[in-house]
Amino acid sequence: MALRTIRTEGDPVLGKICKPVKDITPRISQLIDDMLDTMYDAGGVGLAAPQVGVLRRIAVVDVSEEGTEPVILINPEVIEQEGEQTGEEGCLSVPGVAGKVTRPEAVKVRSLDKNLNEVIYEAEGLKARAFCHEIDHLDGKLYTRLVEGELHEVTYEEEEEEE
Ligand code: NI
């Protein structure tokens, strides 16, 4: 398990447009594994490559309660969207705060998988929100620009250590 440092708001890398992935090199495979480890370690439901300082169009998402259903997005694009949902959103790169953001209720995302095969994901609710949030990161956009009203502080309870 290898953890990478999560960049935080103010780091210029978070404002840049990421480049498409053309080959799955050993370096890219390692990056994806590290992104999953880093996301789970931080207790997030999504992480995009620029958040660990790499300007590539890669993101990982896992909104399952057990954290066992990772989706790996490579060169993802929203190709359809429907409806609207307004709810709380946060970001590992903007620690300690959250805010209200409106996103599509459902999206269809075209992506590549780890073998560079095309996959279409249909998502709704939290998963749709996470897909939109992560894809925005690949275009250098943070959710904070979409917040309605004010950001507010959030405190996470420390997870109990398992014995
Ligand atoms: Ni984020």
Backbone and ligand atoms as CSV (ligand in chain L), in Angstrom:
chain,resi,resn,atom,element,x,y,z
A,1,MET,N,N,0.849,-1.195,0.000
A,1,MET,CA,C,0.000,0.000,0.000
A,1,MET,C,C,0.881,1.240,0.000
A,2,ALA,N,N,0.569,2.087,-0.936
A,2,ALA,CA,C,1.363,3.319,-1.020
A,2,ALA,C,C,0.421,4.511,-1.019
A,3,LEU,N,N,0.648,5.384,-0.078
A,3,LEU,CA,C,-0.189,6.577,0.000
A,3,LEU,C,C,0.520,7.746,-0.651
A,4,ARG,N,N,-0.249,8.551,-1.357
A,4,ARG,CA,C,0.316,9.775,-1.937
A,4,ARG,C,C,-0.226,10.970,-1.164
A,5,THR,N,N,0.499,12.051,-1.250
A,5,THR,CA,C,0.089,13.264,-0.554
A,5,THR,C,C,-1.055,13.931,-1.310
A,6,ILE,N,N,-2.112,14.250,-0.585
A,6,ILE,CA,C,-3.252,14.927,-1.211
A,6,ILE,C,C,-2.997,16.434,-1.233
A,7,ARG,N,N,-3.038,16.993,-2.443
A,7,ARG,CA,C,-2.839,18.437,-2.609
A,7,ARG,C,C,-4.085,19.163,-2.144
A,8,THR,N,N,-3.899,20.337,-1.577
A,8,THR,CA,C,-5.051,21.087,-1.080
A,8,THR,C,C,-5.218,22.416,-1.807
A,9,GLU,N,N,-6.418,22.955,-1.650
A,9,GLU,CA,C,-6.815,24.191,-2.327
A,9,GLU,C,C,-5.706,25.237,-2.215
A,10,GLY,N,N,-5.428,25.889,-3.329
A,10,GLY,CA,C,-4.327,26.846,-3.346
A,10,GLY,C,C,-3.142,26.286,-4.111
A,11,ASP,N,N,-3.054,24.957,-4.189
A,11,ASP,CA,C,-2.000,24.328,-4.982
A,11,ASP,C,C,-2.378,24.479,-6.459
A,12,PRO,N,N,-1.492,25.090,-7.257
A,12,PRO,CA,C,-1.857,25.371,-8.651
A,12,PRO,C,C,-2.197,24.122,-9.462
A,13,VAL,N,N,-1.709,22.965,-9.054
A,13,VAL,CA,C,-1.974,21.738,-9.809
A,13,VAL,C,C,-3.473,21.435,-9.880
A,14,LEU,N,N,-4.230,21.933,-8.881
A,14,LEU,CA,C,-5.668,21.648,-8.837
A,14,LEU,C,C,-6.464,22.503,-9.823
A,15,GLY,N,N,-5.798,23.484,-10.442
A,15,GLY,CA,C,-6.502,24.358,-11.375
A,15,GLY,C,C,-6.165,24.077,-12.829
A,16,LYS,N,N,-5.445,22.981,-13.075
A,16,LYS,CA,C,-4.989,22.720,-14.443
A,16,LYS,C,C,-5.826,21.664,-15.147
A,17,ILE,N,N,-5.794,21.735,-16.474
A,17,ILE,CA,C,-6.525,20.745,-17.266
A,17,ILE,C,C,-5.633,19.529,-17.469
A,18,CYS,N,N,-6.167,18.353,-17.176
A,18,CYS,CA,C,-5.377,17.119,-17.249
A,18,CYS,C,C,-5.348,16.564,-18.668
A,19,LYS,N,N,-4.271,15.831,-18.948
A,19,LYS,CA,C,-4.107,15.243,-20.284
A,19,LYS,C,C,-4.688,13.837,-20.340
A,20,PRO,N,N,-5.219,13.469,-21.511
A,20,PRO,CA,C,-5.759,12.118,-21.659
A,20,PRO,C,C,-4.678,11.049,-21.488
A,21,VAL,N,N,-5.122,9.882,-21.062
A,21,VAL,CA,C,-4.246,8.714,-20.944
A,21,VAL,C,C,-4.257,7.980,-22.281
A,22,LYS,N,N,-3.073,7.659,-22.790
A,22,LYS,CA,C,-3.006,6.931,-24.068
A,22,LYS,C,C,-2.567,5.492,-23.886
A,23,ASP,N,N,-1.733,5.228,-22.889
A,23,ASP,CA,C,-1.255,3.874,-22.618
A,23,ASP,C,C,-1.302,3.630,-21.127
A,24,ILE,N,N,-1.555,2.379,-20.783
A,24,ILE,CA,C,-1.458,2.026,-19.364
A,24,ILE,C,C,-0.036,1.531,-19.111
A,25,THR,N,N,0.803,2.437,-18.737
A,25,THR,CA,C,2.198,2.093,-18.428
A,25,THR,C,C,2.246,1.576,-16.990
A,26,PRO,N,N,3.351,0.938,-16.600
A,26,PRO,CA,C,3.485,0.514,-15.196
A,26,PRO,C,C,3.314,1.700,-14.240
A,27,ARG,N,N,3.793,2.846,-14.668
A,27,ARG,CA,C,3.646,4.053,-13.852
A,27,ARG,C,C,2.178,4.430,-13.616
A,28,ILE,N,N,1.382,4.306,-14.678
A,28,ILE,CA,C,-0.053,4.629,-14.564
A,28,ILE,C,C,-0.752,3.584,-13.685
A,29,SER,N,N,-0.416,2.305,-13.877
A,29,SER,CA,C,-1.015,1.254,-13.028
A,29,SER,C,C,-0.716,1.508,-11.565
A,30,GLN,N,N,0.518,1.872,-11.298
A,30,GLN,CA,C,0.922,2.152,-9.918
A,30,GLN,C,C,0.157,3.357,-9.378
A,31,LEU,N,N,0.003,4.366,-10.229
A,31,LEU,CA,C,-0.743,5.564,-9.831
A,31,LEU,C,C,-2.171,5.193,-9.421
A,32,ILE,N,N,-2.836,4.359,-10.233
A,32,ILE,CA,C,-4.224,3.976,-9.941
A,32,ILE,C,C,-4.290,3.223,-8.602
A,33,ASP,N,N,-3.377,2.281,-8.396
A,33,ASP,CA,C,-3.359,1.542,-7.123
A,33,ASP,C,C,-3.151,2.499,-5.945
A,34,ASP,N,N,-2.239,3.419,-6.112
A,34,ASP,CA,C,-1.945,4.367,-5.028
A,34,ASP,C,C,-3.129,5.302,-4.778
A,35,MET,N,N,-3.823,5.675,-5.871
A,35,MET,CA,C,-4.991,6.553,-5.698
A,35,MET,C,C,-6.078,5.844,-4.904
A,36,LEU,N,N,-6.286,4.563,-5.176
A,36,LEU,CA,C,-7.288,3.807,-4.408
A,36,LEU,C,C,-6.873,3.751,-2.936
A,37,ASP,N,N,-5.624,3.398,-2.679
A,37,ASP,CA,C,-5.148,3.343,-1.290
A,37,ASP,C,C,-5.327,4.691,-0.595
A,38,THR,N,N,-4.987,5.744,-1.306
A,38,THR,CA,C,-5.034,7.092,-0.726
A,38,THR,C,C,-6.471,7.522,-0.440
A,39,MET,N,N,-7.374,7.199,-1.376
A,39,MET,CA,C,-8.795,7.543,-1.182
A,39,MET,C,C,-9.360,6.793,0.029
A,40,TYR,N,N,-9.115,5.490,0.104
A,40,TYR,CA,C,-9.669,4.711,1.223
A,40,TYR,C,C,-9.055,5.165,2.548
A,41,ASP,N,N,-7.760,5.426,2.537
A,41,ASP,CA,C,-7.094,5.843,3.766
A,41,ASP,C,C,-7.676,7.163,4.279
A,42,ALA,N,N,-8.025,8.056,3.337
A,42,ALA,CA,C,-8.537,9.381,3.725
A,42,ALA,C,C,-10.042,9.348,3.987
A,43,GLY,N,N,-10.678,8.200,3.732
A,43,GLY,CA,C,-12.117,8.099,3.970
A,43,GLY,C,C,-12.946,8.847,2.940
A,44,GLY,N,N,-12.419,9.017,1.728
A,44,GLY,CA,C,-13.151,9.723,0.676
A,44,GLY,C,C,-13.940,8.766,-0.197
A,45,VAL,N,N,-14.840,9.326,-0.999
A,45,VAL,CA,C,-15.606,8.496,-1.936
A,45,VAL,C,C,-15.127,8.710,-3.372
A,46,GLY,N,N,-14.119,9.557,-3.533
A,46,GLY,CA,C,-13.578,9.774,-4.863
A,46,GLY,C,C,-12.259,10.511,-4.768
A,47,LEU,N,N,-11.428,10.304,-5.784
A,47,LEU,CA,C,-10.139,11.010,-5.833
A,47,LEU,C,C,-9.720,11.106,-7.295
A,48,ALA,N,N,-9.233,12.270,-7.681
A,48,ALA,CA,C,-8.792,12.476,-9.056
A,48,ALA,C,C,-7.272,12.658,-9.072
A,49,ALA,N,N,-6.646,12.260,-10.189
A,49,ALA,CA,C,-5.183,12.279,-10.270
A,49,ALA,C,C,-4.558,13.637,-9.913
A,50,PRO,N,N,-5.138,14.765,-10.345
A,50,PRO,CA,C,-4.491,16.034,-9.987
A,50,PRO,C,C,-4.437,16.262,-8.473
A,51,GLN,N,N,-5.330,15.603,-7.737
A,51,GLN,CA,C,-5.300,15.743,-6.272
A,51,GLN,C,C,-4.055,15.107,-5.661
A,52,VAL,N,N,-3.397,14.227,-6.424
A,52,VAL,CA,C,-2.116,13.702,-5.951
A,52,VAL,C,C,-0.987,14.228,-6.845
A,53,GLY,N,N,-1.279,15.316,-7.551
A,53,GLY,CA,C,-0.223,16.015,-8.281
A,53,GLY,C,C,0.075,15.504,-9.677
A,54,VAL,N,N,-0.813,14.651,-10.225
A,54,VAL,CA,C,-0.559,14.084,-11.556
A,54,VAL,C,C,-1.618,14.591,-12.528
A,55,LEU,N,N,-1.185,15.247,-13.598
A,55,LEU,CA,C,-2.137,15.873,-14.525
A,55,LEU,C,C,-2.565,14.914,-15.625
A,56,ARG,N,N,-3.233,13.844,-15.210
A,56,ARG,CA,C,-3.766,12.850,-16.134
A,56,ARG,C,C,-5.249,12.670,-15.886
A,57,ARG,N,N,-5.991,12.288,-16.951
A,57,ARG,CA,C,-7.443,12.167,-16.806
A,57,ARG,C,C,-7.809,10.807,-16.202
A,58,ILE,N,N,-7.565,10.696,-14.914
A,58,ILE,CA,C,-7.841,9.462,-14.170
A,58,ILE,C,C,-8.515,9.848,-12.856
A,59,ALA,N,N,-9.560,9.089,-12.493
A,59,ALA,CA,C,-10.184,9.293,-11.188
A,59,ALA,C,C,-10.655,7.949,-10.661
A,60,VAL,N,N,-10.770,7.848,-9.362
A,60,VAL,CA,C,-11.347,6.662,-8.743
A,60,VAL,C,C,-12.534,7.104,-7.891
A,61,VAL,N,N,-13.551,6.242,-7.858
A,61,VAL,CA,C,-14.771,6.541,-7.105
A,61,VAL,C,C,-15.210,5.253,-6.414
A,62,ASP,N,N,-15.627,5.367,-5.174
A,62,ASP,CA,C,-16.267,4.231,-4.505
A,62,ASP,C,C,-17.245,4.776,-3.480
A,63,VAL,N,N,-18.532,4.689,-3.805
A,63,VAL,CA,C,-19.540,5.208,-2.883
A,63,VAL,C,C,-20.201,4.083,-2.076
A,64,SER,N,N,-19.683,2.862,-2.221
A,64,SER,CA,C,-20.287,1.753,-1.470
A,64,SER,C,C,-19.917,1.876,0.006
A,65,GLU,N,N,-20.820,1.418,0.876
A,65,GLU,CA,C,-20.558,1.576,2.310
A,65,GLU,C,C,-19.343,0.798,2.766
A,66,GLU,N,N,-19.114,-0.347,2.159
A,66,GLU,CA,C,-17.986,-1.174,2.577
A,66,GLU,C,C,-16.694,-0.721,1.912
A,67,GLY,N,N,-16.795,0.168,0.922
A,67,GLY,CA,C,-15.590,0.571,0.202
A,67,GLY,C,C,-14.996,-0.588,-0.563
A,68,THR,N,N,-15.842,-1.339,-1.246
A,68,THR,CA,C,-15.354,-2.530,-1.950
A,68,THR,C,C,-15.712,-2.522,-3.425
A,69,GLU,N,N,-16.274,-1.409,-3.889
A,69,GLU,CA,C,-16.692,-1.377,-5.289
A,69,GLU,C,C,-16.071,-0.202,-6.030
A,70,PRO,N,N,-14.754,-0.230,-6.154
A,70,PRO,CA,C,-14.104,0.893,-6.813
A,70,PRO,C,C,-14.425,0.959,-8.300
A,71,VAL,N,N,-14.637,2.159,-8.774
A,71,VAL,CA,C,-14.770,2.402,-10.209
A,71,VAL,C,C,-13.542,3.209,-10.616
A,72,ILE,N,N,-12.877,2.755,-11.649
A,72,ILE,CA,C,-11.698,3.477,-12.139
A,72,ILE,C,C,-12.079,4.169,-13.433
A,73,LEU,N,N,-11.989,5.469,-13.429
A,73,LEU,CA,C,-12.362,6.258,-14.606
A,73,LEU,C,C,-11.101,6.736,-15.308
A,74,ILE,N,N,-11.019,6.439,-16.594
A,74,ILE,CA,C,-9.884,6.898,-17.399
A,74,ILE,C,C,-10.455,7.641,-18.603
A,75,ASN,N,N,-10.029,8.868,-18.798
A,75,ASN,CA,C,-10.563,9.756,-19.852
A,75,ASN,C,C,-12.104,9.801,-19.823
A,76,PRO,N,N,-12.698,9.968,-18.657
A,76,PRO,CA,C,-14.166,9.909,-18.577
A,76,PRO,C,C,-14.831,11.172,-19.131
A,77,GLU,N,N,-16.042,10.975,-19.630
A,77,GLU,CA,C,-16.841,12.105,-20.142
A,77,GLU,C,C,-18.291,11.869,-19.785
A,78,VAL,N,N,-18.961,12.903,-19.338
A,78,VAL,CA,C,-20.411,12.803,-19.134
A,78,VAL,C,C,-21.052,12.926,-20.509
A,79,ILE,N,N,-21.800,11.884,-20.926
A,79,ILE,CA,C,-22.421,11.955,-22.253
A,79,ILE,C,C,-23.928,12.193,-22.178
A,80,GLU,N,N,-24.516,11.938,-21.008
A,80,GLU,CA,C,-25.936,12.281,-20.827
A,80,GLU,C,C,-26.142,12.640,-19.382
A,81,GLN,N,N,-27.078,13.529,-19.136
A,81,GLN,CA,C,-27.419,13.834,-17.756
A,81,GLN,C,C,-28.902,14.133,-17.650
A,82,GLU,N,N,-29.442,13.848,-16.458
A,82,GLU,CA,C,-30.872,14.016,-16.278
A,82,GLU,C,C,-31.176,14.483,-14.865
A,83,GLY,N,N,-32.127,15.394,-14.751
A,83,GLY,CA,C,-32.619,15.804,-13.435
A,83,GLY,C,C,-31.621,16.632,-12.663
A,84,GLU,N,N,-31.915,16.793,-11.393
A,84,GLU,CA,C,-31.132,17.662,-10.524
A,84,GLU,C,C,-31.193,17.146,-9.102
A,85,GLN,N,N,-30.097,17.272,-8.384
A,85,GLN,CA,C,-30.096,16.977,-6.953
A,85,GLN,C,C,-29.281,18.082,-6.284
A,86,THR,N,N,-29.746,18.481,-5.111
A,86,THR,CA,C,-29.002,19.476,-4.349
A,86,THR,C,C,-28.640,18.849,-3.015
A,87,GLY,N,N,-27.359,18.868,-2.693
A,87,GLY,CA,C,-26.965,18.247,-1.436
A,87,GLY,C,C,-25.562,18.653,-1.037
A,88,GLU,N,N,-25.156,18.130,0.095
A,88,GLU,CA,C,-23.863,18.455,0.675
A,88,GLU,C,C,-22.744,17.814,-0.126
A,89,GLU,N,N,-21.695,18.579,-0.328
A,89,GLU,CA,C,-20.534,18.049,-1.026
A,89,GLU,C,C,-19.280,18.506,-0.296
A,90,GLY,N,N,-18.282,17.659,-0.336
A,90,GLY,CA,C,-16.994,18.010,0.248
A,90,GLY,C,C,-15.898,17.480,-0.653
A,91,CYS,N,N,-14.666,17.747,-0.297
A,91,CYS,CA,C,-13.548,17.337,-1.156
A,91,CYS,C,C,-12.315,17.121,-0.284
A,92,LEU,N,N,-11.581,16.067,-0.558
A,92,LEU,CA,C,-10.371,15.801,0.225
A,92,LEU,C,C,-9.336,16.914,0.064
A,93,SER,N,N,-9.448,17.685,-1.012
A,93,SER,CA,C,-8.510,18.791,-1.229
A,93,SER,C,C,-8.953,20.083,-0.553
A,94,VAL,N,N,-10.150,20.060,0.014
A,94,VAL,CA,C,-10.656,21.234,0.731
A,94,VAL,C,C,-11.118,20.734,2.100
A,95,PRO,N,N,-10.167,20.361,2.939
A,95,PRO,CA,C,-10.512,19.655,4.173
A,95,PRO,C,C,-11.277,20.516,5.178
A,96,GLY,N,N,-12.148,19.826,5.913
A,96,GLY,CA,C,-12.813,20.475,7.047
A,96,GLY,C,C,-14.047,21.286,6.731
A,97,VAL,N,N,-14.415,21.378,5.435
A,97,VAL,CA,C,-15.618,22.142,5.094
A,97,VAL,C,C,-16.486,21.361,4.109
A,98,ALA,N,N,-17.723,21.810,3.994
A,98,ALA,CA,C,-18.651,21.238,3.021
A,98,ALA,C,C,-19.585,22.345,2.584
A,99,GLY,N,N,-20.315,22.091,1.510
A,99,GLY,CA,C,-21.260,23.096,1.039
A,99,GLY,C,C,-22.295,22.464,0.136
A,100,LYS,N,N,-23.343,23.232,-0.110
A,100,LYS,CA,C,-24.474,22.732,-0.866
A,100,LYS,C,C,-24.236,22.941,-2.367
A,101,VAL,N,N,-24.352,21.859,-3.128
A,101,VAL,CA,C,-24.083,21.925,-4.567
A,101,VAL,C,C,-25.194,21.204,-5.324
A,102,THR,N,N,-25.608,21.791,-6.436
A,102,THR,CA,C,-26.594,21.139,-7.297
A,102,THR,C,C,-25.877,20.443,-8.453
A,103,ARG,N,N,-26.223,19.189,-8.648
A,103,ARG,CA,C,-25.635,18.351,-9.709
A,103,ARG,C,C,-26.763,17.623,-10.414
A,104,PRO,N,N,-26.465,17.010,-11.563
A,104,PRO,CA,C,-27.491,16.167,-12.188
A,104,PRO,C,C,-27.857,15.003,-11.262
A,105,GLU,N,N,-29.116,14.581,-11.300
A,105,GLU,CA,C,-29.544,13.437,-10.484
A,105,GLU,C,C,-28.988,12.133,-11.066
A,106,ALA,N,N,-28.875,12.095,-12.385
A,106,ALA,CA,C,-28.389,10.875,-13.034
A,106,ALA,C,C,-27.472,11.256,-14.188
A,107,VAL,N,N,-26.432,10.464,-14.380
A,107,VAL,CA,C,-25.524,10.709,-15.508
A,107,VAL,C,C,-25.168,9.395,-16.192
A,108,LYS,N,N,-24.822,9.533,-17.446
A,108,LYS,CA,C,-24.225,8.431,-18.181
A,108,LYS,C,C,-22.810,8.894,-18.512
A,109,VAL,N,N,-21.834,8.086,-18.140
A,109,VAL,CA,C,-20.428,8.462,-18.319
A,109,VAL,C,C,-19.737,7.447,-19.219
A,110,ARG,N,N,-19.072,7.969,-20.230
A,110,ARG,CA,C,-18.260,7.094,-21.076
A,110,ARG,C,C,-16.823,7.184,-20.577
A,111,SER,N,N,-16.214,6.024,-20.377
A,111,SER,CA,C,-14.873,5.992,-19.802
A,111,SER,C,C,-14.098,4.836,-20.416
A,112,LEU,N,N,-12.821,4.761,-20.088
A,112,LEU,CA,C,-12.040,3.572,-20.412
A,112,LEU,C,C,-11.779,2.828,-19.111
A,113,ASP,N,N,-11.628,1.514,-19.217
A,113,ASP,CA,C,-11.248,0.745,-18.026
A,113,ASP,C,C,-9.725,0.538,-18.040
A,114,LYS,N,N,-9.238,-0.276,-17.085
A,114,LYS,CA,C,-7.790,-0.444,-16.939
A,114,LYS,C,C,-7.122,-1.097,-18.148
A,115,ASN,N,N,-7.951,-1.706,-19.014
A,115,ASN,CA,C,-7.393,-2.295,-20.248
A,115,ASN,C,C,-7.650,-1.397,-21.452
A,116,LEU,N,N,-8.089,-0.177,-21.161
A,116,LEU,CA,C,-8.411,0.810,-22.191
A,116,LEU,C,C,-9.583,0.393,-23.076
A,117,ASN,N,N,-10.444,-0.455,-22.524
A,117,ASN,CA,C,-11.705,-0.759,-23.207
A,117,ASN,C,C,-12.758,0.260,-22.789
A,118,GLU,N,N,-13.629,0.608,-23.745
A,118,GLU,CA,C,-14.666,1.577,-23.421
A,118,GLU,C,C,-15.735,0.961,-22.520
A,119,VAL,N,N,-16.143,1.711,-21.529
A,119,VAL,CA,C,-17.205,1.281,-20.610
A,119,VAL,C,C,-18.176,2.444,-20.466
A,120,ILE,N,N,-19.467,2.112,-20.384
A,120,ILE,CA,C,-20.453,3.156,-20.094
A,120,ILE,C,C,-20.990,2.896,-18.686
A,121,TYR,N,N,-20.912,3.890,-17.841
A,121,TYR,CA,C,-21.474,3.774,-16.495
A,121,TYR,C,C,-22.732,4.616,-16.413
A,122,GLU,N,N,-23.769,4.020,-15.824
A,122,GLU,CA,C,-24.963,4.803,-15.526
A,122,GLU,C,C,-25.021,4.953,-14.027
A,123,ALA,N,N,-25.156,6.171,-13.560
A,123,ALA,CA,C,-25.119,6.397,-12.118
A,123,ALA,C,C,-26.190,7.389,-11.735
A,124,GLU,N,N,-26.673,7.242,-10.497
A,124,GLU,CA,C,-27.605,8.239,-9.977
A,124,GLU,C,C,-27.258,8.534,-8.536
A,125,GLY,N,N,-27.884,9.578,-8.005
A,125,GLY,CA,C,-27.673,9.911,-6.595
A,125,GLY,C,C,-26.221,10.243,-6.297
A,126,LEU,N,N,-25.741,9.693,-5.185
A,126,LEU,CA,C,-24.386,10.003,-4.721
A,126,LEU,C,C,-23.317,9.641,-5.748
A,127,LYS,N,N,-23.537,8.525,-6.439
A,127,LYS,CA,C,-22.531,8.103,-7.415
A,127,LYS,C,C,-22.464,9.095,-8.586
A,128,ALA,N,N,-23.616,9.582,-9.022
A,128,ALA,CA,C,-23.647,10.585,-10.091
A,128,ALA,C,C,-22.938,11.857,-9.627
A,129,ARG,N,N,-23.204,12.237,-8.381
A,129,ARG,CA,C,-22.554,13.424,-7.813
A,129,ARG,C,C,-21.037,13.236,-7.792
A,130,ALA,N,N,-20.600,12.059,-7.349
A,130,ALA,CA,C,-19.158,11.796,-7.264
A,130,ALA,C,C,-18.515,11.799,-8.657
A,131,PHE,N,N,-19.174,11.204,-9.630
A,131,PHE,CA,C,-18.634,11.205,-10.997
A,131,PHE,C,C,-18.449,12.649,-11.488
A,132,CYS,N,N,-19.480,13.473,-11.310
A,132,CYS,CA,C,-19.401,14.869,-11.785
A,132,CYS,C,C,-18.289,15.629,-11.069
A,133,HIS,N,N,-18.208,15.430,-9.755
A,133,HIS,CA,C,-17.188,16.110,-8.946
A,133,HIS,C,C,-15.780,15.737,-9.417
A,134,GLU,N,N,-15.562,14.425,-9.644
A,134,GLU,CA,C,-14.216,13.971,-10.038
A,134,GLU,C,C,-13.870,14.413,-11.457
A,135,ILE,N,N,-14.848,14.364,-12.350
A,135,ILE,CA,C,-14.582,14.782,-13.732
A,135,ILE,C,C,-14.259,16.277,-13.769
A,136,ASP,N,N,-14.926,17.059,-12.925
A,136,ASP,CA,C,-14.587,18.483,-12.818
A,136,ASP,C,C,-13.119,18.678,-12.425
A,137,HIS,N,N,-12.629,17.845,-11.489
A,137,HIS,CA,C,-11.221,17.956,-11.085
A,137,HIS,C,C,-10.291,17.827,-12.295
A,138,LEU,N,N,-10.668,16.975,-13.251
A,138,LEU,CA,C,-9.798,16.741,-14.405
A,138,LEU,C,C,-9.734,17.971,-15.310
A,139,ASP,N,N,-10.708,18.868,-15.128
A,139,ASP,CA,C,-10.698,20.134,-15.862
A,139,ASP,C,C,-10.292,21.299,-14.957
A,140,GLY,N,N,-9.672,20.962,-13.855
A,140,GLY,CA,C,-9.140,22.000,-12.972
A,140,GLY,C,C,-10.184,22.754,-12.180
A,141,LYS,N,N,-11.357,22.116,-11.987
A,141,LYS,CA,C,-12.439,22.818,-11.294
A,141,LYS,C,C,-12.737,22.185,-9.942
A,142,LEU,N,N,-12.805,23.024,-8.930
A,142,LEU,CA,C,-13.168,22.561,-7.593
A,142,LEU,C,C,-14.647,22.823,-7.340
A,143,TYR,N,N,-15.249,21.992,-6.494
A,143,TYR,CA,C,-16.693,22.134,-6.225
A,143,TYR,C,C,-17.031,23.463,-5.556
A,144,THR,N,N,-16.027,24.067,-4.929
A,144,THR,CA,C,-16.292,25.283,-4.163
A,144,THR,C,C,-16.866,26.401,-5.044
A,145,ARG,N,N,-16.570,26.352,-6.360
A,145,ARG,CA,C,-17.095,27.397,-7.255
A,145,ARG,C,C,-18.589,27.231,-7.465
A,146,LEU,N,N,-19.140,26.064,-7.120
A,146,LEU,CA,C,-20.563,25.791,-7.348
A,146,LEU,C,C,-21.399,25.905,-6.088
A,147,VAL,N,N,-20.744,26.181,-4.963
A,147,VAL,CA,C,-21.468,26.145,-3.688
A,147,VAL,C,C,-22.510,27.255,-3.607
A,148,GLU,N,N,-23.706,26.841,-3.207
A,148,GLU,CA,C,-24.804,27.786,-3.001
A,148,GLU,C,C,-24.773,28.188,-1.535
A,149,GLY,N,N,-24.702,29.468,-1.290
A,149,GLY,CA,C,-24.588,29.917,0.099
A,149,GLY,C,C,-23.144,29.794,0.547
A,150,GLU,N,N,-22.951,29.459,1.806
A,150,GLU,CA,C,-21.616,29.467,2.384
A,150,GLU,C,C,-21.102,28.066,2.614
A,151,LEU,N,N,-19.793,27.946,2.544
A,151,LEU,CA,C,-19.167,26.709,3.007
A,151,LEU,C,C,-19.312,26.667,4.523
A,152,HIS,N,N,-19.491,25.499,5.075
A,152,HIS,CA,C,-19.521,25.427,6.531
A,152,HIS,C,C,-18.573,24.347,7.005
A,153,GLU,N,N,-18.186,24.492,8.259
A,153,GLU,CA,C,-17.214,23.543,8.812
A,153,GLU,C,C,-17.860,22.206,9.099
A,154,VAL,N,N,-17.109,21.164,8.885
A,154,VAL,CA,C,-17.598,19.842,9.266
A,154,VAL,C,C,-16.530,19.174,10.118
A,155,THR,N,N,-16.989,18.394,11.054
A,155,THR,CA,C,-16.024,17.620,11.828
A,155,THR,C,C,-16.350,16.155,11.644
A,156,TYR,N,N,-15.343,15.398,11.359
A,156,TYR,CA,C,-15.534,13.962,11.208
A,156,TYR,C,C,-15.133,13.307,12.514
A,157,GLU,N,N,-15.970,12.369,12.958
A,157,GLU,CA,C,-15.578,11.622,14.143
A,157,GLU,C,C,-14.470,10.662,13.765
A,158,GLU,N,N,-13.494,10.580,14.631
A,158,GLU,CA,C,-12.401,9.634,14.390
A,158,GLU,C,C,-12.971,8.223,14.336
A,159,GLU,N,N,-12.522,7.492,13.357
A,159,GLU,CA,C,-12.979,6.101,13.302
A,159,GLU,C,C,-12.364,5.331,14.460
A,160,GLU,N,N,-13.176,4.475,15.013
A,160,GLU,CA,C,-12.636,3.694,16.127
A,160,GLU,C,C,-11.616,2.686,15.604
A,161,GLU,N,N,-10.539,2.612,16.297
A,161,GLU,CA,C,-9.504,1.643,15.923
A,161,GLU,C,C,-10.030,0.237,16.159
A,162,GLU,N,N,-9.797,-0.609,15.187
A,162,GLU,CA,C,-10.186,-2.002,15.415
A,162,GLU,C,C,-9.098,-2.708,16.205
A,163,GLU,N,N,-9.557,-3.497,17.125
A,163,GLU,CA,C,-8.558,-4.185,17.973
A,163,GLU,C,C,-8.053,-5.427,17.286
L,1,NI,NI,NI,-12.666,16.633,-4.789
